[in-house]
């Protein structure tokens, strides 16, 4: 492509900033162009890039921004500030009933979420400004929340409206933080950033009348970026998920992987010699959109939208909305079979993954009916590699094209943020970032 040389120079610069200077290889521009453009060359050689994670923590200058900067996401961190500039899912809608309040821990921050009598959702600070009582134990009164401890009450904007024991009251001088929240496609989204609230993205196909939405969300004990990078890591599928329907023989039918920057993030294409291919979309900063493998012989098409949202720096939630098409006489039975499968899964998956990694249990002895094997396999892989800042140098190959591009774009945006520059305005358009797959 016309901009291959510029793209190659940009990536080489990013790599130099993330690796030890003496270990930086010169990567041929043709190789980079092959894997970061939609037109791959058939015989490009492998390349290997040793990635040094760099110092972890809050980067304060452009020079300090590295791959390790993605790891910390609490208040005041660079990556945390970036993630907070987007709407993020924080809870499933069905997990919060009317007139209910809950404590909420997300992005390393303690908050309170409650649903008023009207059904509207509100998010306030985690503690009452009076005596630091967690507000998640409070009582909902209409659209307001009264603290469990001394009864101070707060409206949806965080303003104190009642202090029963104070005469005269000084409500006008007391408030807690508040954040916009709304229900959408079965999830509660929140905007936890500062400044003007951006428009919340919409995904029209998930709103369609014939769309059947289910949820395959889970919590995983590792950094969110480990999972984010897994989205378009096609090479792990034949090995980590070797038993899964739709996988392939990497030697006989292994795909050529290309990655291209899109209006939303990264378009990743895996095209196999057999003609089968997977076109997956990564939406900045932490969204995945993919046509998924079928999980039932009568429901051939499923689409996933996933968000990887940190709880802590070593734990995250993957919020996953799964869309299938409603078919008369089929959908009801499918939902029943799906519920029956999930009901059998009673094993503590996180503990099992830790036992497998420590050698206390054998993978071949796992009862496959009692655990989601795909989730477990990814638990083992993503927990196993460790946090970005603690890994030994990584050596990339050509199948890692999407991972390279995701890191490059994240580092670029964090550098812009550290310099106070305008960030890229990512946006979703189904016509420009489609998904499809032939398994």
Secondary structure, 3 states (H helix, E strand, C coil): CCCHHHHHHHHHHHHHHHCCHHHCCCCCHHHHHHHCCCCCCCCCCCCCCEECCCCCCCCCCHHHCCHHHHCCCCCCCHHHHHHHCCCEEEEEHHHCCCCEEEEEEECCEEEEEEECCCCCEEEEECECCCCCCEHHHCEEECCEEECCCCCCEECCCCEEEECCCCCCCCHHHCECCEEEEEEECCEEEEECCCCCCCCCCCCHHHHCCCEEEEECCEEECCCHHHHHHHCCCHHHHHHHCCCCCCCCCHHHHCCEEEEEECCCEEEEEEECCCCCEEEEEEECCCEEEEEECCCECCECCEEEEEEEEEEECCEEEEEEEEEEECCCCCHHHHHHHHHHHHHCCCCCHHHHHHHHHHCCCCHHHCCCCCCCHHHHHHHHHHHHHCCHHHCCCEECCHHHHHHHHHHHHHHHHHHHHHHCCCCCCCCCCCCCCCCEECC
